[in-house]
Amino acid sequence: MAKINKHKDSLYNYIIPDVADWPIAKLSADRAGFLNDVKKKTAERITKSFGGDNDLHSLLEKVLYQEQRRVKNNPWRADPKDDKYFWAKIKEELLVSKDQDKSGDEAIFEQILTRYAEEIGGSFKPESYKFARRIIPKLFRRLLNARRNPRKFWKDKHGFKEHIQYKGSIEEIRNLATKSTIVFLPTHFSNIDSILLGLSIDAIGLPAAIYGAGLNLFEIKLFSYFMSRLGSYTVDRRKKNRIYLELLKTYSTEAMRRDCHSLFFPGGTRSRSGAIETSLKLGLLGTAFDAQRLNFMEDGDDAKKIFIVPVVLNYHFVLEAPVLIREYLKQHGKERFLQENDEISTSYKISKFLLKFFTRKSEMVVSFGKPKDLFGNTIDENGNSVNSKGRVVNIKEYFQSNGALTEDLQRDREYNRLLAEQVVKDLHKTNCILTSHVLSFVGFTLIKSKFPELDLFELLRIEKIETELTLGEVGVAIENVVARLLEMEKNGDIMMSNNLKKPIDEIINNGLLTLGMYNNKMPLMLTKEGKIVSEDLNLLYFYHNRSTGYNLEKYV
C-alpha cells in the first residue's frame, strides 16, 4: 500500500508511483543480501592486492591501532556503546591468531567487515519514508504560517514550497532518471542541506537518493530521526583505515549498480569560507566510475548509464556561518583567530533556526544544473553522450584498453580529476545569486576599497564606524553588478533570483531584510541616519564570498 502519485508539496508526479518499486526500497528490502555482497567484494578487492602470507595480519594490526586511538582520543556520542569492548576483543583475538594458521585472521577480518557494514548500511522503509515525507513539510508549514503570531501557528493555509523555488534542467533530469542513474553533486553550506535536498529530490518527482551523512550528525536527534528515513548511510571521517574506506566505496558503487540515485557532497564538508567549492574530494565521486565500468563489463552496450547533476542550494543566511568563517580565518590566519564550538549542535538550536527561517520573509532556491556523463559530455533526450563538437560518443570506449574493458586505477583517477574540474565550473553556472549575495558582495568590496593598504585580517578588525557606506554608492555599485549578472545569465553562466530583477531600492531593502537575519550581529544594517554599516565584518566576508569567482569586483 505504498503507492503514491504526488504529495501536495511536490511539483511533479513521481516517475515511479509505487515507493516499494523504488531502487532504494528494493535495496533496503534485501539489506542483508546487499551488505553480504558488499563485504564479499570488499574482501576480494583488498586481498587481491596482497603479496605475502602475512599481509592480512599486518593490515588487521594497523586497523586495530588506528581504531583504538580513535576510541581513546576522539570518541563521539554517536559511537556504538560497545566500541571499546569490541576493539579490545579484536586485540585479544589477534594475539592468538598470530601463532595460528591464517583462518584466525580471516575470521577477524570478517568480524570487522560485518561491523563496518552494519554501521554504514542505511535502512529505507516505504512507510517510514511516507511518514517522514508527510511530517517534515507539515512541520515546515506550521512554521511558515506562524508569521510571528503564535495563534496562527497551527493554521494550515500555505505550503512550505511557497518559500522554495526550483530552477534548472528539471524536465531533462526527470526524463533521464527513467532510463539511467543520477548522481547529484550539491554545494554544502549547512547541516540542514541533507534534509532539504531530500525534500527537493522528492519535489521534482524522483525516487529517494542514497547519501552519506556524517556519523556526528546522528548525535542530533532531529537529524538522526529523519535522515535514516530519507535514504542516508553513515560516513565516519575519523576512520581512515583501508578496510573501512574500501567498504564505504564498495557500498556506494554497488548501490549505484542497483540503480539507486545517489547524492554526494563533492566538497566533502560544509564550505567554511561561504564560497562555492573549488576543491573537491574525489573519493566517493570516484565510485561512479567504478559503477559505470562494472555496468559495461556486465551488460555491454545495454548497460545503464550514470549521469551527474550539479545542484546549488541558495539561501540568505547560514545558521553556522559565525563558526564556519572563524574556522576558515583561523586556518588561514593562524594565531589571529580562536576556534569556537559549533553553534548547530543541538536539536533546540536547529529548531530555533528553522522557526526564524520560515517565519521571516525569505526565500530558498534549489538550482539543478544540466546533466552530463562522467566525462563532461552533454546528454541528449535519448540518454546519448554528445561531445563538444555535437557528435554522439560511446563512453564505453573510455574504459577500454586495446579494445577490451579494463580496470585501470591511474586512468580512472585522471578521469575523476577532470570530472572534478568540470563540476566546479558547472556549480558556478548553476548558482542562483540572491539579493543578499549581491548586497554583501558590494558592501564588503566597497569597504575594502576604502582601505587598500590593509590585508584581509587587518581589514576585519576595523571599527564599525569605519565601515559606513552611503545608499547612493551602494546603489550605483549594485546597479553595475546586476547589469553584469544579467549578461552572464543570458549566456548561461549563472542564474539570478527574480528579486534581483526589481528596482535597485527594492533589491537593497530585500537584501538588508534577509542578509544574516538569524545572527545577533548584522553583516549589514541601515542606521537611523540612512547609512549602511557592518556590525560583523567576518560574517559580511562570509556572505560576500558566495559571489566570488565571477570577476565581479571590477563592476563595483
N, C-alpha and C positions, 0 to 999 in steps of 0.2 A: 504494500500500500504506500510505496514511496514515490509514486508518480506525481509530479507537479509540472505545471506548464509555465507559469510565470508568477513570481512574487510581486506584490503591489509596488514594491520599491525598486523593482528591476525595470530595465528599459526594453528588454527583448525576451522573447520566449527562449527557453532552454533548447540548445541544439540536440540534447539527449533528454527527453522529457522525464524518463524514469531514473531517479537518483541511483537506484540499485544497479543500473546499467552503466553508470559512470566508471571509467577505468580505476579511479581511486577507490571506489566502493568494492569493485571486484578484487583489487589488490588486498584490501583490508579483510575481505571475506576469506581470503587464502593467506592470511598473515603468517601462520606457522610455516606453510609451504614456501612462501616467498622468503622469509627470513632464513630458512634452511638452505634455499638456493643461493642467497647472498653469502651465507657463511661458507658454503662449499666453494663458490667461485673466488671468494677472498682467499681462502686457504690455498687453492690451486695457484692463484696469482703470486702469492708470497713464496710458496715452496718451489715454484718454477725457477726462481732466481737464486736458490741455494746452490752452493758449490761444494759443500762439505757436510759430513755427518753431524757435526756439532753446531751447524748454523742455526737450527731451530732453538736449541737450548740457549745459545748466546742471545738470540732475539728475545726470548722469554725473560731472560735475566735483565736485559735492558728495559723491557716494558715494565717489569716489576719495580726496578729502581725509579723510573720516571713516575710511576703511579704512587709509590709510597711517598715520594717527595711532594706530589700534588696533595695527597691526603693530609700530610703533616703541615705543609706550608700555605696551602691555598684552598681550604675547604669551603663549600657553599652549602646553604640550607637546602638546596635542591638535590644534593648528592644523596644516593641511597644510604639508608641508615646503617647498613651492614658493610659500608665501603671499607672501613679499616679492617674489619674481620675478614672480609673476602681476600684482600691482598696479603694479610698475614697467613691465611690458609695456603694461598698460592706459593708463598715463600717456603713454607714447610714442605709442600709437595715438590718444589723444585730442588730442594736439598736432597730429597730422597731419590728423585728421578735421575740426578746427576750420576749416580752409581749403578743405574739400571739400563735396560735397553731403551731405545727411543720411543717405545709405546707410552712410557710415562709422560714424556714431553708432549706427545700428540694429544693425550688426554687433557693436559693442562691447556694446550693451545685451543682445544675445543671449548673448554670452560670459559676462557677469555673471549673467544669469538661469540659464544652464546650470550654472555653478559653484555657485551657491547651491542650486539644485535637487538637485544630486548630493550636496551636503553635508548638506542637511536630510533627504533621502529615506531612509526606512528600508528594510530588506530582511528579508522574512519567508519562511522556507522550512519547510514542514511537518516534514520530517525533522529539521531543526535544532531546531525548537520541541519536538518529541517528545524529543530528546536532552536539551535544557535542562530540560524538564519532568520528566525521569527523574533527572537528575543532581543538581539542586538539592535536591529532597526527600531524595534518598539521602544527600547531604552533611549536611543538617539532621538526618536520623535518626541518623547516626553521632554527631553532636554531642549529640543528645538522650539517646542511650543511654550516653554516656560516664559520666555520673553521677560525674564527677571521678575515675573509675577507668580509667586507660589500657588496662588489659587487657580492658575491656568496650567499648572504643571502636568496634570493628568488628562487634559483635554487632547483629543487625538484628531486635529484638523489638518495637519500638514505632514508630509513625509520628509525624512532627512535628505532625500535626494534633491530637494529644493536648494540645498547648500552645496551640492556636489555636481560639478559639470564633468561630462566625459567627452573628450575630444580625440581626434585622430582616426586611424585606419580601422575602425571597429567592424564595419561590414566585411572588410577583407580578412580580418582576423577570424571572424565567425565562420566565413567560408572555408578558410584553410584548416580550421580546427576540426572540421568534419572529416578530413582526409589525412591529417598529419598531427604531429605532436608539437605543441607550442611551449617554448621556454621563455618566460617573462623575465626581463632583466631591469628591475626598477632602481631608481635612486633611493637613498636611505638617509633620512634626516631625524626620524623619531621612532621610539619604541612602539608607537601605535600603528606604524606602517603595515605590519603584517596583517592585522585585523582589517584595516581599511582596504588593503589590496585584495584580501579575500572577498570582501564585500563588492569590490569593483569588478573582479572577475565574474562574480555571480551576477552583477547588474547587467553585464553585456551578454549573459545567457550561456556562459561556458561552464563545463563541469569544474568542480573544485580542483585546484592545483596542489601538488605537494610542495612543501617548502621547508627549509631548515630554519629552526628557531633556536636561538641561544639557550642553553640549559639554564642560565641565570635568570631568564625571563620567567621560568616556571616557578621561581620563588615568589612572584607577584600573583596572587590568587586570581585577580581579574583576568590576567593574560592566560594563566595556566588553564583556567576553566574553558575558555573559548578556543584557544589555539589548537588544542587537541581535537576539537570538533570542526576545525576549518582546514584540516589537511596537513598539519605540521609534523615534522620529525625533529628530534633534538640534535643539536650540534654543540659539543663542548670544546671550546677553543683552547682550553687548558691542556687537553690531551693531544700531544704531538707525536706519540709513538706510532710506529709503522702499522701495527695491527689495526688500531683504531682508524687511522686515516685511510687505509686501504678498504676497510669495511664500509666506511662512510661513502667513499667514492663508488664502491660497488653497489651500495644501496641506491644511490642516485641514478647510476647507469641502468640498473635492472628495472627500476620503477619507470624510467622513460621507455625502456624496451617493452614494457607492458602498457604502453600508450598513455601513461599519466602525464598530463601537462605539469610543468614544473616552474618554480619561481626561485630564482637565485638573486640575492643582493650582491651584484658584482663588485661593489666596493668593499664587501666583507664585513663592514660595520657602519655605524652612523657617521655621517660626514662631520668631523669636528670643526671644520672651518666654516661650514654653511654653504660651501660651493658644491656644484655638481662634480661628481667623482671624475678624476682624470687619471688615477692609477688604480687599476682593477686587480682583484685577487683572481688568479687563474685556476685554482684547484678544482672546485666543483664545476666551474664553467667547462673545464676540460672533459667532464664526464659526458657532455653532449656529443663530443666527437667519438668517444668510446661507444656510446649507444648507437650512433649513426653507422659507424663502421661495422659493428656487430649485426645490425639490421641488414646491411648489404651482404654480409657473409652468410647470413641465414636465409634471406629471401631474394637475393639478387636484385634485378631491376624492379621487382614488385615491392621492394622494401618500403616501409613507411618512412617518410622524411621528417626531420626535426628542424623546425624554424625558430628563430629568435625574434622577440618583440621587445624593444626598449620601452620602458614606462617611466614617466616622471610624475611624482606626486608634488603638487604645488599647494601650499597653504601659507597664510600670512605670518604665522608665528609658530615657534617650536618650544614645547614645554621645557626641554632640556637645554635650550640654547645657552643660558649663562654658564652651565657646567662644560658643555662641549667646547665653547670658544675659549674658556680658560685652559682646558686641556690642550687645545691647539696652540695657544700662545705660550703655555708652559713648555711644550715640546720644542717650540722654535725660539723662545726667549730664555729658556733655562731658569736661572735663579730669579728672574724678574717676576715670575708668576708662581703662585701657590695653587696646587690642585685641591679641589674641594669634593665633597661627597656628591654623588649623583642625585639630582632632585626628582627623579621619577622612580623612586624605589618602593613606593607603596601604592596599594590599590586606592587609598584615600586621595593621594595627590593626583593620580591619573583621573579619578572620577571628578575631582575638582577642576582639572584641566578641561575635560570633556564638557562639563557643565558650562564653563566660561566660553569654550569654543562655540558651542551650539546655541548659546543664549545671547550671543552678540551678533551683530550684522557682519557676517564674514562669508567666505567662500572657499571652496576647495576645488581644484581642477585635477583630474586624472587624465593625463595625456598618453595615448597609445601611439607608439611610432610605427613606421612601416615594417612589416615582416621581411626578414631576409633569411637566407640559408646560412650555414655555419661558415661560409667563405665570403660573405658580404654581398652575394648576388641578390638582386631583387627577385620577387616571386610573381608570376602571372596568376590569373584566376584559376588555372588548372593545376597549380602547385609546381609548375616548372621553374627551374632556376634560369634567370636571364642575366647575362653579364653586361658590362658597361657598354658594349657595342651592340646590344639588343639581340644577341644570339642566345638561343636555348642551349644550356650546357648540362651534361650529365655529371652530377657531383660524385657519383661512384668512382669516377676516374681519379679524383683527388686522393682516394685511399688505395690506389693501385701502384705497384712497382713491377715493371716489366710485364704489364698486362694482368697481374694477379693481385687480388686483395690481400694486403699485408698489414700487420701491426708494426708501426714504426714510431716509437716514442718521440724521437727527435723531430721527425716531420710533424707529428701531431702537436707538439709543443710550439712549433713555429706557427702552425695554423691557429692555435689558441692565442698566441701573442698578436697576430694580425687581426683576429676577431675582436680582441680587447680594444685595439686601437679604433676599429670600426664602431664598436659600441659606444665609446666615449664621444665620437663625432655625432652618432645618432641620438644620444641622450641630450646633447646640446641643441640639436634640431627639434627634438620632441618637447623641450622645456617650454612651458607656458608662463610668460612673465606676467606678474600681478602688479597692481598699483603700488603695493608696499615694497616690492622688489625695486621698482624704478625710483621711488622716493628715497629709499635707503641708499641706493647706489649713488644717486645725485647728491644727497646730503653729505655722505662721507667723502665723496670725491671733491666737493666744494670746500669742505673743511680742510681736507688735506692740501688743497691748492693754496690755502692761506698760509701754510707753514711748510714751504718747500724744503727748508733746511732740516726738518725733523725726520727721523726714521720712524717706522711704524710704532715701536714701543714708546718712543718719546711722545709721539702724537697722541697715543691713547691715554697719556697722563695729563693732558692739558685740562684747564678748568672749564666748567660748564659755560661760563660767560664768554669764553673764547670760541665756543662752537656756534655762536649766534649767526644766523643767516636771515636774509630778508625774503619775504614771499616773492618779491619780484625776481631776484636772482635765481631762486629755486624754480619758479615758473618758467623762466626762459630756458633753463637747462633741461627741464623735463620736456618742454616742447621740442627741443632739438633731439633728445634721446628717443622720444616717441616717434618722431618723423623717421629716424633711422630704423627703429624697430618695425615700422610699417613696411619699409623697403625689404627688410630681412624676411618678414612674414610672407610677403608676396613672392619671394624667391625660395620659400620653403626652408629657410634657415632657422626659424624659430616660430613659436606660437604666442599669441597675445590674448590676455583676458579682455572680455568685452568692455569692462570698466576702464580699460586703458584707451578706449576709443571715444571717450566722453571729453567734454571741455576740460582744460587744464586745471581750473579751480576745483572741479569735481574730483579729478584724479588726486590732487593734493589732499583734499578733505577725506577721501576714501582711504588713501594711504596712511594718513595720520590716525584715522579711526582704527585701522586694523593692524598697524605695524606693532608687533610686540605687545599686543593688548593684554597678555597674561602677566607679563613681567612687572615687578614692582617699580623699577626704574625704566622710564620710556627711552627707547633708542632715539626717537624724535618726538617733539611735542610743540604745540603752539602756545606761546606765552600771552599774557593779557595785553602786552604791548604789540602783539601781532608779529613777533619774531619766532623763528623756528630754532630750537636749541636741542642738544642731546644731553640727556641725564646719564647715559651709559654708552660710551664710545665703543666698548668691547662688543656690546650687542649690536650696535649700528654697523660695526665692521662685519659681524657675522651675517646679518641680513644683506648687507651690501654685496657680500661675496657670491650670492646666488646669481647675480647678473654679470659676474666676471667671465672672461673667456670670449667675449664678443667684440673686443676693441671699441667699447662704447665711451671710454674715457675722453677721447678727443672731441666728443659731441657735447661735453659738459662745459 
